Amino acid sequence: MNLLLLDQFSEPGGAQLALLELLPAIREAGWRALVGMPGDGDLFEGVSGLGFETARIRCGPYASARKTLSDAGRFVTEMPRLARQINQLARRVQADLVYVNGPRLLPAMALAGLKVPVLFHSHSFVGQGIVRAVAGRALRKMGAAVIANCEAVASQWRSFVDDARVSVIYNGVAGPSTFTPRERGPTAHIGCIGRISPEKGQLEFVRAAGEIVRAMPACQFTVYGAALFGNAAGERYAGGVRAAAHGLPIEFAGWTNNIQAALAKLDVLLVPSVGHEATTRVILEAFAVGLPVIAFDTGGIKEVIEHGRTGYLAHSVVEMSKQTVGLLSDKEKWTAMSSAARAAWKERFTQQNYHQQVIARLERAAVRLRTAVAS
């Protein structure tokens, strides 16, 4: 099978890492793939390094959060050109299926009018209103299939796409092949990992740290991550987080590409995301190394954390702080939760399991949708 794989970004976020890690499984299936993406991000090097053909497409850049009127104007103006590019790339690879890894590309995909099946992989929430409506109508027009990384994300598309064409496949991540039960030292290490931005909740993490250290002084806290480069609002938020952390035992370690090494230093991972979160990848990475997670009960997080067994779901900073102190004060509970987190990863969230499911879904979509398109 020949695939055209399209991504709306070339900088490696969670969705882009999922695509990059899927490519070896595509090769193992004996398929050919051409990967189209905008800009000059690190994803180009990663895809090329795996020996796959790449192409640049015209998609943005646009503001990372709320779009400006200028963004909207450029989006509409550039859509016909992007549609033509998609047509050219589909012909170039003789595509049997187009895999779309980002909602920004859907309107141009619909405008392209390809006579091949389309599968959209939905990794996150799309804002309600015109943005979701435009993307949803594009899916409906194409008769596309959808993979969502949790039921909470899938639910936003069910009014546009028949249930039979929507699949929920939880993300999978790599992890160590062997597991040794974790041990705790005299000082508890608590961390937060992710892009520094309001929706990721680093300010809430700092507030929780203040509550925790009052009850349990022998604690150290680490924030891994950075604001998006060139994002002025993100930089201002990061400065506010640092100011709020003044006087607390919090280290700002910057961005890390070695997530497993960072997680290995922690005793608890806090995920204080305050927006509509899907099933953030770092939770599954924590499970892979047997690290308990305490997260806000938002979006699809409740679908991957089993409250009281693999972690805790909190509804406020105060509740998150109390759960953290309670867990770290109960060595037996902490050890059991560590083992349960690792068992959950092994049963539900391995990379191998994820790839098998996605490859099977791509194959099924190609066959089913090809028949529908032909008719």
Phi, psi and omega per residue, in radians:
M1 nan 2.482 3.097
N2 -1.832 2.277 -3.072
L3 -2.092 2.443 2.877
L4 -1.856 2.048 -3.116
L5 -1.880 2.136 -3.083
L6 -2.087 2.310 3.084
D7 -2.166 2.529 -3.127
Q8 -1.439 -0.160 3.107
F9 -2.305 2.750 2.954
S10 -2.056 -0.039 2.986
E11 -1.477 2.385 -2.979
P12 -1.382 1.578 2.916
G13 -1.577 -2.952 -3.090
G14 -1.068 -0.770 -3.137
A15 -1.144 -0.650 -3.125
Q16 -1.238 -0.657 3.064
L17 -1.116 -0.665 3.108
A18 -1.071 -0.723 3.111
L19 -1.163 -0.795 -3.125
L20 -1.032 -0.748 -3.126
E21 -1.266 -0.352 3.111
L22 -1.342 -0.423 -3.021
L23 -1.022 -0.758 3.089
P24 -1.042 -0.597 3.102
A25 -1.201 -0.588 3.065
I26 -1.148 -0.741 3.090
R27 -1.106 -0.736 -3.131
E28 -1.082 -0.529 3.104
A29 -1.303 -0.145 3.132
G30 1.475 0.324 -3.094
W31 -1.687 2.701 3.039
R32 -1.740 2.506 -3.127
A33 -2.489 2.442 2.981
L34 -2.022 2.262 -3.066
V35 -1.931 2.091 3.106
G36 -1.892 2.342 -3.141
M37 -2.749 2.779 -3.100
P38 -1.584 2.945 2.970
G39 1.250 -2.774 -3.071
D40 -2.329 0.628 -3.083
G41 -1.276 3.047 -3.084
D42 -1.135 -0.312 -3.127
L43 -1.098 -0.569 3.100
F44 -1.003 -0.854 -3.121
E45 -1.097 -0.711 3.141
G46 -1.107 -0.777 -3.139
V47 -1.169 -0.802 3.132
S48 -1.099 -0.659 3.131
G49 -1.100 -0.426 3.083
L50 -1.522 -0.009 3.068
G51 1.527 0.312 3.136
F52 -1.724 2.606 3.130
E53 -1.283 2.435 -3.130
T54 -2.180 2.770 3.060
A55 -2.623 2.578 3.092
R56 -1.602 2.384 3.084
I57 -2.095 2.824 -3.112
R58 -1.664 1.814 3.121
C59 -2.640 1.598 3.139
G60 1.512 -2.770 0.137
P61 -1.332 2.635 3.089
Y62 -2.164 2.893 3.088
A63 -0.997 2.505 -3.016
S64 -1.315 -0.401 -3.133
A65 -2.006 -2.076 3.140
R66 -1.149 2.241 -3.069
K67 -1.382 2.539 3.101
T68 -1.475 2.932 3.064
L69 -1.084 -0.612 3.090
S70 -1.107 -0.735 3.081
D71 -1.023 -0.815 -3.112
A72 -1.062 -0.743 3.130
G73 -1.106 -0.791 3.132
R74 -1.132 -0.660 -3.136
F75 -1.037 -0.830 -3.130
V76 -1.165 -0.732 -3.107
T77 -1.144 -0.674 -3.062
E78 -1.444 -0.213 -3.029
M79 -1.052 -0.784 3.126
P80 -1.060 -0.670 3.127
R81 -1.149 -0.736 3.112
L82 -1.123 -0.678 3.107
A83 -1.066 -0.716 3.099
R84 -1.140 -0.709 3.097
Q85 -1.057 -0.757 -3.137
I86 -1.070 -0.746 3.093
N87 -1.050 -0.765 -3.133
Q88 -1.106 -0.760 -3.124
L89 -1.182 -0.669 3.114
A90 -1.089 -0.708 3.091
R91 -1.196 -0.678 -3.096
R92 -1.062 -0.698 -3.107
V93 -1.687 -0.051 -3.070
Q94 0.928 0.976 -2.967
A95 -1.103 2.327 2.966
D96 -1.639 -0.311 -3.135
L97 -2.750 2.467 3.025
V98 -1.937 2.169 3.129
Y99 -1.814 2.124 -3.065
V100 -1.934 2.097 -3.052
N101 -1.908 0.989 3.128
G102 2.788 2.302 -3.045
P103 -1.174 -0.416 3.142
R104 -1.033 -0.459 -3.058
L105 -1.471 -0.235 -2.997
L106 -1.129 -0.765 3.130
P107 -1.042 -0.742 3.111
A108 -1.159 -0.629 3.067
M109 -1.038 -0.795 -3.141
A110 -1.134 -0.701 3.122
L111 -1.138 -0.564 -3.132
A112 -1.096 -0.508 3.078
G113 1.099 0.642 -3.124
L114 -1.151 2.542 3.083
K115 -1.698 0.725 3.085
V116 -2.310 2.726 3.136
P117 -1.109 2.615 3.120
V118 -2.207 2.341 3.050
L119 -2.177 2.198 -3.139
F120 -1.808 2.217 3.097
H121 -1.763 1.987 -3.058
S122 -1.782 1.990 -3.061
H123 -1.810 -0.175 -3.015
S124 -2.695 3.059 3.114
F125 -1.395 2.501 3.025
V126 -1.898 2.337 -3.081
G127 -0.952 2.466 3.105
Q128 -1.141 2.768 3.129
G129 1.824 -2.549 -2.961
I130 -1.119 -0.641 -3.082
V131 -1.117 -0.869 3.133
R132 -1.151 -0.683 -3.121
A133 -1.090 -0.758 3.140
V134 -1.130 -0.789 3.121
A135 -1.106 -0.760 -3.121
G136 -1.122 -0.716 3.121
R137 -1.164 -0.578 3.060
A138 -1.131 -0.736 3.086
L139 -1.059 -0.773 -3.135
R140 -1.094 -0.790 -3.113
K141 -1.048 -0.683 -3.102
M142 -1.439 -0.217 -3.015
G143 1.083 0.648 -3.010
A144 -1.306 2.775 2.959
A145 -1.672 2.756 -3.111
V146 -2.305 2.328 2.869
I147 -1.874 2.237 3.063
A148 -2.057 2.568 -3.070
N149 -1.508 0.045 2.988
C150 -2.932 2.892 -3.123
E151 -1.160 -0.613 3.127
A152 -1.053 -0.671 3.093
V153 -1.298 -0.698 -3.138
A154 -1.066 -0.610 -3.036
S155 -1.072 -0.448 -3.107
Q156 -1.277 -0.252 -3.107
W157 -1.867 -0.134 -3.012
R158 -1.209 -0.333 3.069
S159 -1.413 -0.159 3.138
F160 -1.930 -0.457 -3.018
V161 -2.194 2.384 3.097
D162 -0.998 2.506 -3.124
D163 -0.949 -0.620 -3.103
A164 -1.117 -0.342 -3.113
R165 -1.760 0.061 3.130
V166 -1.929 2.160 3.112
S167 -2.103 2.451 3.022
V168 -1.802 2.060 3.094
I169 -2.235 1.934 -3.121
Y170 -1.216 2.544 -3.130
N171 -1.038 2.701 3.036
G172 -2.246 2.574 -3.112
V173 -2.337 2.766 3.073
A174 -1.298 2.685 3.105
G175 -2.684 2.912 3.118
P176 -1.104 2.515 -3.089
S177 -1.268 -0.450 3.116
T178 -2.072 2.737 -3.100
F179 -2.336 2.156 3.021
T180 -1.905 2.199 -3.134
P181 -0.858 2.352 -3.075
R182 -1.247 2.650 3.064
E183 -2.132 2.563 -3.123
R184 -1.840 2.431 3.056
G185 -1.596 -3.046 -3.105
P186 -1.207 -0.445 3.123
T187 -1.848 2.230 3.137
A188 -1.451 2.335 3.135
H189 -1.937 2.165 -3.051
I190 -2.175 2.321 -3.040
G191 -2.330 2.923 3.080
C192 -2.457 2.296 -3.046
I193 -2.274 2.258 3.065
G194 2.696 2.982 3.070
R195 -0.997 2.353 3.137
I196 -1.405 1.907 -3.115
S197 -2.816 2.731 -3.063
P198 -0.956 -0.681 -3.087
E199 -1.212 -0.349 3.112
K200 -1.490 -0.240 2.917
G201 1.394 0.506 3.115
Q202 -1.097 -0.558 3.102
L203 -1.140 -0.665 3.069
E204 -1.154 -0.620 3.074
F205 -1.063 -0.769 3.123
V206 -1.099 -0.731 3.119
R207 -1.122 -0.697 3.089
A208 -1.117 -0.698 3.124
A209 -1.025 -0.708 3.114
G210 -1.085 -0.688 3.103
E211 -1.195 -0.772 -3.062
I212 -1.144 -0.771 -3.037
V213 -1.208 -0.431 3.053
R214 -1.192 -0.615 3.140
A215 -1.535 -0.456 -3.059
M216 -2.478 1.473 -3.024
P217 -1.054 -0.503 -3.086
A218 -1.433 1.131 -3.134
C219 -2.323 2.576 2.990
Q220 -2.197 2.514 -3.084
F221 -2.188 2.493 3.120
T222 -2.347 2.310 3.015
V223 -1.861 2.019 3.038
Y224 -1.756 2.254 3.110
G225 2.455 3.017 3.138
A226 -2.664 2.780 3.050
A227 -1.248 2.691 3.066
L228 -1.033 2.369 -3.119
F229 -1.074 2.281 3.092
G230 1.433 0.021 3.128
N231 -1.630 1.796 -3.040
A232 -1.104 -0.707 -3.137
A233 -1.123 -0.705 3.115
G234 -1.132 -0.686 3.111
E235 -1.148 -0.685 3.106
R236 -1.138 -0.723 3.115
Y237 -1.097 -0.780 3.131
A238 -1.035 -0.687 3.092
G239 -1.123 -0.666 3.091
G240 -1.153 -0.649 3.103
V241 -1.120 -0.776 3.130
R242 -1.106 -0.690 3.129
A243 -1.135 -0.714 3.139
A244 -1.164 -0.452 -3.098
A245 -1.462 -0.064 -3.086
H246 -1.011 2.273 3.122
G247 1.544 -0.126 3.110
L248 -1.767 2.675 -3.130
P249 -1.365 1.128 -3.092
I250 -2.042 2.198 3.057
E251 -1.762 2.372 3.032
F252 -1.796 1.791 -2.978
A253 -1.553 -0.058 -3.123
G254 1.319 -3.013 -3.110
W255 -1.251 2.491 3.062
T256 -2.284 2.391 3.036
N257 -1.662 -0.118 3.138
N258 -1.888 1.379 -3.067
I259 -1.111 -0.720 -3.100
Q260 -1.081 -0.674 3.119
A261 -1.153 -0.686 3.113
A262 -1.149 -0.774 -3.128
L263 -1.130 -0.584 -3.117
A264 -1.112 -0.356 -3.130
K265 -1.508 -0.155 -3.005
L266 -1.775 2.750 3.016
D267 -1.844 -0.455 3.081
V268 -2.569 2.432 3.017
L269 -1.848 2.214 3.033
L270 -1.752 2.364 3.097
V271 -2.156 1.489 -3.041
P272 -1.595 0.709 -3.140
S273 -1.059 2.289 -3.038
V274 -1.834 -0.185 3.119
G275 -1.691 -2.890 3.055
H276 -1.333 1.746 3.138
E277 -1.657 2.577 3.071
A278 -1.511 -2.068 3.037
T279 -2.107 1.409 -2.985
T280 -0.881 2.347 -3.009
R281 -1.026 -0.602 -3.047
V282 -1.139 -0.469 3.074
I283 -1.090 -0.780 -3.127
L284 -1.203 -0.625 3.083
E285 -1.136 -0.630 3.073
A286 -1.153 -0.776 3.100
F287 -0.999 -0.677 -3.081
A288 -1.065 -0.508 3.127
V289 -1.829 0.206 3.073
G290 1.277 0.644 -3.121
L291 -1.836 2.105 3.088
P292 -1.089 2.553 -3.103
V293 -2.160 2.353 3.009
I294 -2.078 2.081 -2.990
A295 -2.348 2.719 3.004
F296 -1.195 2.495 -3.116
D297 -1.416 1.451 -3.102
T298 -2.385 2.577 3.064
G299 0.976 -2.267 -3.095
G300 -1.630 0.105 -3.088
I301 -1.060 -0.646 -3.135
K302 -1.130 -0.282 -3.138
E303 -1.392 -0.303 -3.112
V304 -2.002 -0.379 3.082
I305 -1.725 2.162 3.040
E306 -1.596 1.842 -3.013
H307 -0.988 2.184 3.122
G308 1.542 -0.177 -3.131
R309 -2.020 -1.014 3.126
T310 -1.744 -0.139 -3.132
G311 3.013 -2.873 3.116
Y312 -2.278 2.586 3.010
L313 -1.866 2.220 -3.085
A314 -2.026 2.727 -3.138
H315 -2.030 0.020 3.131
S316 -2.821 2.884 3.080
V317 -1.072 -0.743 -3.128
V318 -1.080 -0.768 3.133
E319 -1.139 -0.734 3.103
M320 -1.050 -0.726 -3.134
S321 -1.125 -0.786 3.129
K322 -1.120 -0.704 3.113
Q323 -1.103 -0.699 -3.138
T324 -1.129 -0.834 3.132
V325 -1.087 -0.771 -3.140
G326 -1.078 -0.734 -3.132
L327 -1.174 -0.788 -3.098
L328 -1.239 -0.303 3.104
S329 -1.551 -0.113 -3.082
D330 -2.132 1.573 -3.042
K331 -1.033 -0.689 -3.127
E332 -1.113 -0.753 3.120
K333 -1.152 -0.742 3.137
W334 -1.067 -0.755 3.137
T335 -1.132 -0.743 3.132
A336 -1.139 -0.693 -3.138
M337 -1.192 -0.637 3.083
S338 -1.050 -0.843 3.141
S339 -1.141 -0.662 3.140
A340 -1.171 -0.639 3.102
A341 -1.102 -0.793 3.107
R342 -1.089 -0.726 3.139
A343 -1.121 -0.665 3.115
A344 -1.119 -0.728 3.083
W345 -1.062 -0.823 -3.078
K346 -1.108 -0.589 -3.097
E347 -1.453 -0.629 -2.939
R348 -2.129 -0.428 -2.862
F349 -2.236 0.450 3.087
T350 -1.295 2.689 3.116
Q351 -1.117 -0.672 -3.136
Q352 -1.070 -0.801 3.134
N353 -1.095 -0.744 3.123
Y354 -1.059 -0.825 -3.109
H355 -1.130 -0.716 3.112
Q356 -1.036 -0.746 -3.131
Q357 -1.180 -0.750 -3.121
V358 -1.171 -0.756 3.129
I359 -1.064 -0.757 3.110
A360 -1.094 -0.674 -3.126
R361 -1.217 -0.678 3.085
L362 -1.068 -0.774 -3.126
E363 -1.110 -0.772 -3.127
R364 -1.169 -0.689 3.127
A365 -1.127 -0.710 -3.140
A366 -1.060 -0.763 -3.112
V367 -1.217 -0.892 -3.067
R368 -1.161 -0.815 -3.073
L369 -1.303 -0.520 3.073
R370 -1.081 -0.703 3.102
T371 -1.112 -0.737 -3.132
A372 -1.165 -0.721 -3.135
V373 -1.138 -0.718 -3.123
A374 -1.128 -0.589 -3.138
S375 -1.367 nan nan
